[in-house]
Structures are given as C-alpha cells and as structure tokens.
C-alpha cells in the first residue's frame, strides 16, 4: 500500500509539472512571402541601398528551383533585400536559403534575422554552384526582419529558395500557488487514506500485549520498508 501511495503522489507531481507549462508545436509553413521569386519580381521584398545590378532572372545558373532566381551584384556599395517576418518571442526559427557567387573580391555577403547576424563574409573566392545555408535562431521580437546585404564588384551572386519556419518552443507558465497547494493537498489526503487502511489492518495486533505491540512497530515495520525499497 505504501508503494501505491508513492506512485499516486508521483503521478500528482507529474501532472503538476505538465500543468506548469505548455508545448507549442512546430510548423512546417514557410513564413517568407515569394521565397523563390516565382512571381517574377520582388513582390513581398523591400529593396534599399545600391539598387543597381540586381534582377529576377531565368538564367539557369542563377535558378536553384522553379523558373526564377535572384541575380545581384551591386558595385562599390551595398545593396539590401529584406522582408519583415512575424515571429513569436522565444520561439526557435530555422532560416535557410540557397546561395552562390561567380565573382571574387571585392565582395561582401551578410545575412541577418532580427538583430542577430547569421552570415558575415568578405573578399571570398567564387562559389560557382548553389549551396544551402541553414541557421536556428531564437526570436526576440514580434517582427524579425530577414535581410540580405550584398556587394559584388566583379560579376554576380545568386540567391534562391529562402525559407523561415517556426520550430516551436516550450513556454513555461508557473501555476498559481493555490493550484499547486491543491495538488499537494490531494496527494497528502491520498496518503492519509492509505495509512488509515493500513492501521485498520494492524488494529488486531495493537490489541495485544505492550511488548508484542512494541515488537510489531519496531521490528516488522522496518523490515517491510526495506522490502519496499528493494522492489523500487
């Protein structure tokens, strides 16, 4: 019966711990609008900085999938392409994209999500085929701006298939103290009930002589507790 009491109380504690927070499930939805430029233009994206030498193209080497890809190569200064993504503070987001570069220095490629810098490269050699880059980021605001920052003096860089997905999070919400006290009280009442049942079983023994009663309490009960520990 003592084992049953322990199990009941353990279950109550488990329920309390589960109630102490809730799980937000991950989503496979891409939060980026026009992620592969398949509208044939910059719909959904904001352009700033050096706006020269960037376009949506159907040239095969700049298209990773679908019909279109982004070709970009601002000379002398940086050009920016960005999009505001609604995010939940504390949730983990995966940011991924496909990128390539057909020119060497002088060049720069930077990617940020919110106030977190994911990529920072300068004066790198050509990367003449698409490679995927993926990063997990914890959102710290309700809107996280995804920004590509590019300079490519000789030739061009390519970007395609941009994805931002919500991986979910575990948000801990403490229980009110009264709720936890109620759960503890339920556990305590359950143990008291089992103790009373056990005492009812032992009642005939307590009607014996004082010496006999002393032996029951001090000899048999400890051996019973030791056996319970071995079972656990």
Beta strands, then each sheet from edge to edge (+ up, - down):
strand 1: 21-24
strand 2: 46-49
strand 3: 54-57
strand 4: 69-72
strand 5: 79-86
strand 6: 92-101
strand 7: 107-113
strand 8: 116-122
strand 9: 127-138
strand 10: 143-152
strand 11: 157-166
strand 12: 169-172
sheet 1: 1+ 12-
sheet 2: 2+ 5- 10+ 7- 8+
sheet 3: 3+ 4- 11+ 6- 9+
end
